[in-house]
Amino acid sequence: MMRRFFQWLLYKKMGWTKDVTVEHPDKFIICLAPHTSNWDFILGQLYSRAEGMKINYLMKNEWFVWPLSIFFRKTGGIPVYRQKHMSMTDTLANAAKKAKHFRLCITPEGTRSRNPDWKKGFYFVAHKAQIPVLLYGVDFEKKLIQCTKSFIPSGDVDAEMPMIKQYFASYKGKYPEKFAI
């Protein structure tokens, strides 16, 4: 019942379409770009509910204050403590290895501001856990959510990051001027 409501809201009322041709196994990481607005979060929540998928996501810990923390944790939020030096990639990779189902969405830009120096944590988590990365692009101009490529990282991040960034080159975020590859 709720899934139908979110499908109606996202696809009919808001006019978004999807083009998802990649298989979604039990364990994966979504690399989502561009990330230029808080609307990306709302769109992601609508999409995951419309598709019936529970997907966790990373968010800076400053957002996890009462009462917002209750909502964020309930919807799959995982706080990131950037001021602490802890190996989040190791922690997440170990969790992925142990879990029967592991679905995590990460925005590699790490910010809604223009940032051509993407963070590589999503890559290292997937490599350490040997799970696929699904490349999800969001195009506000076309109102399109698209995933047509996935891969299992080889470990050569310097060789694979240009391919990853190139995949997202044609997508227009809510604020295109804030997106850089």
CYANA upper distance limits for C-alpha pairs under 8 A (distance plus 0.5 A):
  1 MET  CA      5 PHE  CA      7.02
  2 MET  CA      6 PHE  CA      6.84
  2 MET  CA     49 ARG  CA      8.41
  3 ARG  CA      7 GLN  CA      6.68
  3 ARG  CA     49 ARG  CA      6.35
  3 ARG  CA     50 ALA  CA      5.51
  3 ARG  CA     51 GLU  CA      7.60
  3 ARG  CA     52 GLY  CA      6.82
  4 ARG  CA      8 TRP  CA      6.57
  4 ARG  CA     50 ALA  CA      7.26
  5 PHE  CA      9 LEU  CA      6.60
  5 PHE  CA     50 ALA  CA      8.10
  6 PHE  CA     10 LEU  CA      6.45
  6 PHE  CA     46 LEU  CA      6.57
  6 PHE  CA     47 TYR  CA      8.10
  6 PHE  CA     49 ARG  CA      6.67
  6 PHE  CA     50 ALA  CA      5.20
  7 GLN  CA     11 TYR  CA      6.12
  7 GLN  CA     12 LYS  CA      7.77
  7 GLN  CA     47 TYR  CA      8.34
  7 GLN  CA     49 ARG  CA      8.38
  7 GLN  CA     50 ALA  CA      5.05
  7 GLN  CA     51 GLU  CA      8.06
  8 TRP  CA     12 LYS  CA      5.44
  8 TRP  CA     13 LYS  CA      6.69
  9 LEU  CA     13 LYS  CA      5.35
  9 LEU  CA     14 MET  CA      6.54
 10 LEU  CA     14 MET  CA      5.59
 10 LEU  CA     15 GLY  CA      6.99
 10 LEU  CA     16 TRP  CA      6.41
 10 LEU  CA     46 LEU  CA      6.98
 10 LEU  CA     47 TYR  CA      7.60
 10 LEU  CA     50 ALA  CA      7.93
 11 TYR  CA     15 GLY  CA      5.44
 11 TYR  CA     16 TRP  CA      5.24
 11 TYR  CA     17 THR  CA      6.45
 12 LYS  CA     16 TRP  CA      7.83
 15 GLY  CA    143 LYS  CA      7.39
 16 TRP  CA    143 LYS  CA      5.22
 16 TRP  CA    144 LEU  CA      6.24
 16 TRP  CA    145 ILE  CA      7.94
 17 THR  CA    143 LYS  CA      6.80
 17 THR  CA    144 LEU  CA      5.51
 17 THR  CA    145 ILE  CA      6.81
 18 LYS  CA    144 LEU  CA      6.09
 18 LYS  CA    145 ILE  CA      5.19
 18 LYS  CA    146 GLN  CA      6.17
 19 ASP  CA    144 LEU  CA      7.84
 19 ASP  CA    145 ILE  CA      6.80
 19 ASP  CA    146 GLN  CA      5.14
 19 ASP  CA    147 CYS  CA      6.84
 19 ASP  CA    148 THR  CA      7.90
 20 VAL  CA    145 ILE  CA      8.16
 20 VAL  CA    146 GLN  CA      5.87
 20 VAL  CA    147 CYS  CA      5.12
 20 VAL  CA    148 THR  CA      6.40
 21 THR  CA    147 CYS  CA      6.80
 21 THR  CA    148 THR  CA      5.68
 21 THR  CA    149 LYS  CA      8.38
 22 VAL  CA    134 LEU  CA      8.06
 22 VAL  CA    147 CYS  CA      6.81
 22 VAL  CA    148 THR  CA      6.04
 22 VAL  CA    149 LYS  CA      6.81
 22 VAL  CA    150 SER  CA      7.25
 24 HIS  CA     28 PHE  CA      7.75
 26 ASP  CA    100 LYS  CA      7.47
 26 ASP  CA    101 HIS  CA      5.40
 26 ASP  CA    102 PHE  CA      6.92
 26 ASP  CA    103 ARG  CA      8.12
 27 LYS  CA     96 ALA  CA      7.60
 27 LYS  CA    100 LYS  CA      8.06
 27 LYS  CA    101 HIS  CA      5.81
 27 LYS  CA    102 PHE  CA      4.90
 27 LYS  CA    103 ARG  CA      6.21
 27 LYS  CA    131 ILE  CA      6.75
 27 LYS  CA    132 PRO  CA      8.01
 28 PHE  CA    102 PHE  CA      6.66
 28 PHE  CA    103 ARG  CA      5.71
 28 PHE  CA    104 LEU  CA      7.22
 28 PHE  CA    126 ALA  CA      7.94
 28 PHE  CA    131 ILE  CA      6.02
 28 PHE  CA    132 PRO  CA      5.66
 28 PHE  CA    133 VAL  CA      6.43
 28 PHE  CA    134 LEU  CA      7.49
 29 ILE  CA    102 PHE  CA      8.41
 29 ILE  CA    103 ARG  CA      6.30
 29 ILE  CA    104 LEU  CA      5.37
 29 ILE  CA    105 CYS  CA      6.29
 29 ILE  CA    106 ILE  CA      7.83
 29 ILE  CA    122 PHE  CA      7.42
 29 ILE  CA    126 ALA  CA      7.10
 29 ILE  CA    131 ILE  CA      7.88
 29 ILE  CA    132 PRO  CA      6.90
 29 ILE  CA    133 VAL  CA      5.32
 29 ILE  CA    134 LEU  CA      6.61
 30 ILE  CA    103 ARG  CA      7.99
 30 ILE  CA    104 LEU  CA      6.51
 30 ILE  CA    105 CYS  CA      4.93
 30 ILE  CA    106 ILE  CA      6.58
 30 ILE  CA    133 VAL  CA      6.23
 30 ILE  CA    134 LEU  CA      5.29
 30 ILE  CA    135 LEU  CA      6.54
 30 ILE  CA    136 TYR  CA      6.99
 31 CYS  CA    105 CYS  CA      6.61
 31 CYS  CA    106 ILE  CA      5.78
 31 CYS  CA    107 THR  CA      6.35
 31 CYS  CA    108 PRO  CA      7.10
 31 CYS  CA    122 PHE  CA      7.39
 31 CYS  CA    133 VAL  CA      7.00
 31 CYS  CA    134 LEU  CA      6.54
 31 CYS  CA    135 LEU  CA      5.56
 31 CYS  CA    136 TYR  CA      6.52
 32 LEU  CA    105 CYS  CA      7.26
 32 LEU  CA    106 ILE  CA      6.58
 32 LEU  CA    107 THR  CA      5.45
 32 LEU  CA    108 PRO  CA      7.58
 32 LEU  CA    135 LEU  CA      6.78
 32 LEU  CA    136 TYR  CA      5.33
 32 LEU  CA    137 GLY  CA      6.38
 32 LEU  CA    138 VAL  CA      7.98
 33 ALA  CA    107 THR  CA      6.49
 33 ALA  CA    108 PRO  CA      7.69
 33 ALA  CA    109 GLU  CA      8.14
 33 ALA  CA    136 TYR  CA      7.15
 33 ALA  CA    137 GLY  CA      5.79
 33 ALA  CA    138 VAL  CA      6.82
 33 ALA  CA    168 PHE  CA      7.16
 33 ALA  CA    171 TYR  CA      8.47
 33 ALA  CA    173 GLY  CA      8.37
 34 PRO  CA    107 THR  CA      8.14
 34 PRO  CA    109 GLU  CA      8.28
 34 PRO  CA    137 GLY  CA      7.21
 34 PRO  CA    138 VAL  CA      6.92
 34 PRO  CA    139 ASP  CA      8.47
 34 PRO  CA    168 PHE  CA      7.77
 34 PRO  CA    171 TYR  CA      7.46
 34 PRO  CA    172 LYS  CA      7.59
 34 PRO  CA    173 GLY  CA      5.83
 34 PRO  CA    179 PHE  CA      6.67
 35 HIS  CA     40 ASP  CA      6.85
 35 HIS  CA    107 THR  CA      6.97
 35 HIS  CA    109 GLU  CA      7.45
 35 HIS  CA    111 THR  CA      7.62
 35 HIS  CA    112 ARG  CA      5.94
 35 HIS  CA    173 GLY  CA      7.06
 35 HIS  CA    179 PHE  CA      7.79
 36 THR  CA     40 ASP  CA      7.85
 36 THR  CA    111 THR  CA      8.09
 36 THR  CA    112 ARG  CA      4.75
 36 THR  CA    113 SER  CA      6.80
 36 THR  CA    114 ARG  CA      8.29
 36 THR  CA    173 GLY  CA      6.34
 36 THR  CA    174 LYS  CA      6.55
 36 THR  CA    175 TYR  CA      6.17
 36 THR  CA    176 PRO  CA      7.82
 36 THR  CA    178 LYS  CA      6.28
 36 THR  CA    179 PHE  CA      7.03
 37 SER  CA     41 PHE  CA      8.45
 37 SER  CA    112 ARG  CA      6.22
 37 SER  CA    173 GLY  CA      8.32
 37 SER  CA    174 LYS  CA      6.74
 37 SER  CA    175 TYR  CA      7.50
 38 ASN  CA     42 ILE  CA      7.51
 38 ASN  CA    112 ARG  CA      8.26
 39 TRP  CA     43 LEU  CA      6.53
 39 TRP  CA    174 LYS  CA      8.22
 40 ASP  CA     44 GLY  CA      6.52
 41 PHE  CA     45 GLN  CA      6.70
 42 ILE  CA     46 LEU  CA      6.72
 43 LEU  CA     47 TYR  CA      6.53
 44 GLY  CA     48 SER  CA      6.56
 45 GLN  CA     49 ARG  CA      6.77
 45 GLN  CA     75 THR  CA      8.42
 46 LEU  CA     50 ALA  CA      6.50
 47 TYR  CA     51 GLU  CA      6.57
 48 SER  CA     52 GLY  CA      6.44
 48 SER  CA     53 MET  CA      5.51
 48 SER  CA     54 LYS  CA      6.92
 48 SER  CA     55 ILE  CA      7.29
 49 ARG  CA     53 MET  CA      6.63
 49 ARG  CA     54 LYS  CA      7.94
 54 LYS  CA     75 THR  CA      8.48
 54 LYS  CA     76 GLY  CA      7.86
 54 LYS  CA    103 ARG  CA      7.83
 55 ILE  CA     76 GLY  CA      6.82
 55 ILE  CA    103 ARG  CA      5.56
 55 ILE  CA    104 LEU  CA      6.08
 55 ILE  CA    105 CYS  CA      7.14
 56 ASN  CA     75 THR  CA      7.86
 56 ASN  CA     76 GLY  CA      4.70
 56 ASN  CA     77 GLY  CA      6.24
 56 ASN  CA     78 ILE  CA      7.54
 56 ASN  CA    103 ARG  CA      6.52
 56 ASN  CA    104 LEU  CA      5.18
 56 ASN  CA    105 CYS  CA      6.63
 57 TYR  CA     76 GLY  CA      6.56
 57 TYR  CA     77 GLY  CA      5.60
 57 TYR  CA     78 ILE  CA      6.49
 57 TYR  CA    104 LEU  CA      5.95
 57 TYR  CA    105 CYS  CA      5.34
 57 TYR  CA    106 ILE  CA      6.65
 58 LEU  CA     77 GLY  CA      6.37
 58 LEU  CA     78 ILE  CA      5.37
 58 LEU  CA     79 PRO  CA      6.48
 58 LEU  CA     80 VAL  CA      6.89
 58 LEU  CA    104 LEU  CA      8.40
 58 LEU  CA    105 CYS  CA      7.66
 58 LEU  CA    106 ILE  CA      6.80
 59 MET  CA     63 TRP  CA      7.78
 59 MET  CA     77 GLY  CA      7.06
 59 MET  CA     78 ILE  CA      6.66
 59 MET  CA     79 PRO  CA      5.71
 59 MET  CA     80 VAL  CA      6.30
 60 LYS  CA     64 PHE  CA      8.28
 60 LYS  CA     79 PRO  CA      5.98
 60 LYS  CA     80 VAL  CA      5.24
 60 LYS  CA     81 TYR  CA      6.94
 60 LYS  CA     82 ARG  CA      7.77
 61 ASN  CA     79 PRO  CA      5.02
 61 ASN  CA     80 VAL  CA      5.66
 61 ASN  CA     81 TYR  CA      6.06
 61 ASN  CA     82 ARG  CA      8.46
 63 TRP  CA     68 LEU  CA      7.53
 63 TRP  CA     69 SER  CA      7.51
 64 PHE  CA     68 LEU  CA      6.53
 64 PHE  CA     69 SER  CA      4.65
 64 PHE  CA     70 ILE  CA      8.43
 64 PHE  CA     72 PHE  CA      7.61
 64 PHE  CA     79 PRO  CA      7.37
 65 VAL  CA     69 SER  CA      5.53
 66 TRP  CA     70 ILE  CA      7.28
 67 PRO  CA     71 PHE  CA      7.73
 68 LEU  CA     72 PHE  CA      6.67
 69 SER  CA     73 ARG  CA      6.47
 70 ILE  CA     74 LYS  CA      6.60
 71 PHE  CA     75 THR  CA      6.70
 72 PHE  CA     76 GLY  CA      6.84
 72 PHE  CA     77 GLY  CA      5.33
 72 PHE  CA     78 ILE  CA      8.38
 73 ARG  CA     77 GLY  CA      5.14
 73 ARG  CA     78 ILE  CA      7.25
 87 SER  CA     91 THR  CA      6.86
 88 MET  CA     92 LEU  CA      6.53
 89 THR  CA     93 ALA  CA      6.43
 89 THR  CA    121 GLY  CA      6.52
 89 THR  CA    122 PHE  CA      8.23
 89 THR  CA    124 PHE  CA      6.93
 89 THR  CA    125 VAL  CA      5.53
 90 ASP  CA     94 ASN  CA      6.53
 90 ASP  CA    125 VAL  CA      7.33
 90 ASP  CA    128 LYS  CA      8.08
 91 THR  CA     95 ALA  CA      6.72
 92 LEU  CA     96 ALA  CA      6.61
 92 LEU  CA    125 VAL  CA      6.83
 93 ALA  CA     97 LYS  CA      6.73
 93 ALA  CA    125 VAL  CA      5.38
 93 ALA  CA    126 ALA  CA      7.37
 93 ALA  CA    128 LYS  CA      6.30
 93 ALA  CA    129 ALA  CA      5.41
 94 ASN  CA     98 LYS  CA      6.80
 94 ASN  CA    129 ALA  CA      7.41
 95 ALA  CA     99 ALA  CA      6.51
 95 ALA  CA    102 PHE  CA      8.47
 96 ALA  CA    100 LYS  CA      8.46
 96 ALA  CA    101 HIS  CA      8.10
 96 ALA  CA    102 PHE  CA      6.01
 96 ALA  CA    129 ALA  CA      6.71
 97 LYS  CA    129 ALA  CA      6.17
106 ILE  CA    122 PHE  CA      6.83
107 THR  CA    111 THR  CA      8.39
108 PRO  CA    118 TRP  CA      5.72
108 PRO  CA    119 LYS  CA      5.57
108 PRO  CA    120 LYS  CA      7.14
108 PRO  CA    121 GLY  CA      8.22
108 PRO  CA    122 PHE  CA      7.58
109 GLU  CA    114 ARG  CA      8.50
109 GLU  CA    115 ASN  CA      6.47
109 GLU  CA    116 PRO  CA      7.84
109 GLU  CA    117 ASP  CA      7.61
109 GLU  CA    118 TRP  CA      5.12
109 GLU  CA    119 LYS  CA      6.54
110 GLY  CA    118 TRP  CA      7.49
110 GLY  CA    119 LYS  CA      6.88
111 THR  CA    115 ASN  CA      7.88
112 ARG  CA    178 LYS  CA      7.55
113 SER  CA    178 LYS  CA      5.82
113 SER  CA    179 PHE  CA      7.83
114 ARG  CA    177 GLU  CA      7.81
114 ARG  CA    178 LYS  CA      4.68
114 ARG  CA    179 PHE  CA      5.62
114 ARG  CA    180 ALA  CA      6.35
115 ASN  CA    178 LYS  CA      8.16
115 ASN  CA    179 PHE  CA      7.41
115 ASN  CA    180 ALA  CA      6.35
115 ASN  CA    181 ILE  CA      8.16
116 PRO  CA    179 PHE  CA      8.27
116 PRO  CA    180 ALA  CA      5.35
116 PRO  CA    181 ILE  CA      5.42
117 ASP  CA    181 ILE  CA      8.26
118 TRP  CA    181 ILE  CA      8.42
120 LYS  CA    124 PHE  CA      6.99
120 LYS  CA    157 VAL  CA      8.43
121 GLY  CA    125 VAL  CA      6.57
122 PHE  CA    126 ALA  CA      6.76
122 PHE  CA    133 VAL  CA      8.41
123 TYR  CA    127 HIS  CA      6.57
123 TYR  CA    133 VAL  CA      7.94
123 TYR  CA    153 PRO  CA      7.14
123 TYR  CA    157 VAL  CA      7.85
124 PHE  CA    128 LYS  CA      6.45
124 PHE  CA    155 GLY  CA      8.21
125 VAL  CA    129 ALA  CA      6.59
126 ALA  CA    130 GLN  CA      6.01
126 ALA  CA    131 ILE  CA      5.53
126 ALA  CA    132 PRO  CA      6.74
126 ALA  CA    133 VAL  CA      7.01
126 ALA  CA    152 ILE  CA      7.62
126 ALA  CA    153 PRO  CA      7.17
127 HIS  CA    131 ILE  CA      7.21
127 HIS  CA    152 ILE  CA      7.39
127 HIS  CA    153 PRO  CA      5.63
127 HIS  CA    154 SER  CA      7.33
127 HIS  CA    155 GLY  CA      6.71
130 GLN  CA    152 ILE  CA      7.09
130 GLN  CA    153 PRO  CA      7.96
131 ILE  CA    152 ILE  CA      6.47
132 PRO  CA    150 SER  CA      6.83
132 PRO  CA    151 PHE  CA      5.74
132 PRO  CA    152 ILE  CA      4.85
132 PRO  CA    153 PRO  CA      7.68
133 VAL  CA    150 SER  CA      5.90
133 VAL  CA    151 PHE  CA      5.97
133 VAL  CA    152 ILE  CA      6.60
133 VAL  CA    153 PRO  CA      7.99
134 LEU  CA    147 CYS  CA      7.34
134 LEU  CA    149 LYS  CA      6.75
134 LEU  CA    150 SER  CA      4.87
134 LEU  CA    151 PHE  CA      7.37
135 LEU  CA    147 CYS  CA      6.13
135 LEU  CA    148 THR  CA      7.67
135 LEU  CA    149 LYS  CA      6.20
135 LEU  CA    150 SER  CA      6.39
135 LEU  CA    164 ILE  CA      8.18
135 LEU  CA    167 TYR  CA      8.27
136 TYR  CA    145 ILE  CA      7.52
136 TYR  CA    146 GLN  CA      6.05
136 TYR  CA    147 CYS  CA      5.06
136 TYR  CA    148 THR  CA      8.23
137 GLY  CA    144 LEU  CA      8.49
137 GLY  CA    145 ILE  CA      6.42
137 GLY  CA    146 GLN  CA      5.69
137 GLY  CA    147 CYS  CA      6.89
137 GLY  CA    168 PHE  CA      6.75
137 GLY  CA    171 TYR  CA      6.91
138 VAL  CA    143 LYS  CA      8.10
138 VAL  CA    144 LEU  CA      6.44
138 VAL  CA    145 ILE  CA      5.27
138 VAL  CA    146 GLN  CA      6.97
138 VAL  CA    171 TYR  CA      6.89
138 VAL  CA    172 LYS  CA      7.71
138 VAL  CA    173 GLY  CA      7.17
139 ASP  CA    143 LYS  CA      6.06
139 ASP  CA    144 LEU  CA      5.58
139 ASP  CA    145 ILE  CA      6.96
139 ASP  CA    171 TYR  CA      5.46
139 ASP  CA    172 LYS  CA      5.27
139 ASP  CA    173 GLY  CA      6.18
139 ASP  CA    174 LYS  CA      8.25
140 PHE  CA    144 LEU  CA      7.16
140 PHE  CA    171 TYR  CA      8.48
140 PHE  CA    172 LYS  CA      6.34
140 PHE  CA    173 GLY  CA      6.01
140 PHE  CA    174 LYS  CA      5.96
141 GLU  CA    172 LYS  CA      6.55
141 GLU  CA    173 GLY  CA      8.06
141 GLU  CA    174 LYS  CA      8.19
153 PRO  CA    157 VAL  CA      8.17
153 PRO  CA    160 GLU  CA      8.26
156 ASP  CA    160 GLU  CA      6.85
157 VAL  CA    161 MET  CA      6.19
158 ASP  CA    162 PRO  CA      7.95
159 ALA  CA    163 MET  CA      8.16
160 GLU  CA    164 ILE  CA      6.84
161 MET  CA    165 LYS  CA      6.61
162 PRO  CA    166 GLN  CA      6.50
163 MET  CA    167 TYR  CA      6.83
164 ILE  CA    168 PHE  CA      7.58
165 LYS  CA    169 ALA  CA      7.06
165 LYS  CA    181 ILE  CA      6.12
166 GLN  CA    181 ILE  CA      7.94
168 PHE  CA    181 ILE  CA      8.30
169 ALA  CA    181 ILE  CA      7.35
172 LYS  CA    176 PRO  CA      5.83
172 LYS  CA    179 PHE  CA      8.49
173 GLY  CA    178 LYS  CA      8.42
173 GLY  CA    179 PHE  CA      7.47
175 TYR  CA    179 PHE  CA      7.96
